[in-house]
Amino acid sequence: MSVARTTEITAVSPESFDEAMNVGLERAKQTLRRVREAWVKDQTIMLDEEDGSITGYQVRLSVTFVLE
């Protein structure tokens, strides 16, 4: 029997939501072992205050990993 834990992380990319997701997952795997799944809980576009152009893509991930 195994026990899993979930943690929430936020990652940002100037390129795309996919890139932000990959950045977040790669960073999570550096610290957490046995990462099993991730769920994109939220996506946010960050805008420039002056002209309204997109400056970044942010994702909030719920990452599940199995405890040793």
C-alpha positions in Angstrom: 0.0 0.0 0.0 1.2 3.5 -0.8 0.4 6.9 0.6 0.4 10.0 -1.6 0.6 13.7 -0.9 -0.5 16.7 -3.0 1.2 20.1 -3.1 0.3 23.2 -5.0 2.8 25.1 -7.1 2.6 28.1 -9.4 4.8 28.6 -12.4 5.2 31.4 -15.0 6.4 31.6 -18.6 6.6 34.5 -21.0 5.9 32.0 -23.9 2.8 29.9 -23.2 0.7 27.9 -20.7 2.4 24.7 -21.9 5.8 26.1 -21.2 4.7 27.4 -17.7 3.3 23.9 -17.0 6.6 22.3 -18.1 8.7 24.8 -16.0 6.5 24.0 -12.9 6.8 20.2 -13.4 10.5 20.2 -14.0 11.0 22.3 -10.8 8.8 20.0 -8.8 10.7 17.0 -9.9 14.0 18.6 -8.7 12.6 18.6 -5.1 9.9 15.9 -5.0 10.5 12.3 -5.6 8.0 9.8 -7.2 5.9 12.5 -8.8 2.9 10.7 -10.2 0.5 13.2 -11.7 -0.4 16.9 -11.9 -3.6 18.8 -12.3 -3.8 22.3 -13.8 -6.1 24.0 -11.4 -5.9 27.5 -12.8 -4.5 29.5 -15.7 -3.9 33.2 -15.7 -2.7 35.6 -18.3 -0.6 38.5 -17.0 -1.0 41.8 -18.8 1.1 44.9 -19.3 -0.5 47.8 -17.3 0.1 50.4 -20.0 -0.9 48.7 -23.3 -2.7 45.5 -22.2 -0.4 43.2 -24.0 0.3 39.7 -22.7 3.5 39.6 -20.6 3.2 36.1 -19.1 1.3 32.9 -18.7 0.8 31.5 -15.2 -0.4 28.1 -14.2 -1.4 26.8 -10.8 -0.7 23.1 -10.5 -1.7 20.5 -7.9 1.2 17.9 -8.0 0.8 14.4 -6.5 3.7 12.4 -5.3 4.0 9.1 -3.4 5.6 9.2 0.0 8.5 6.8 0.7 
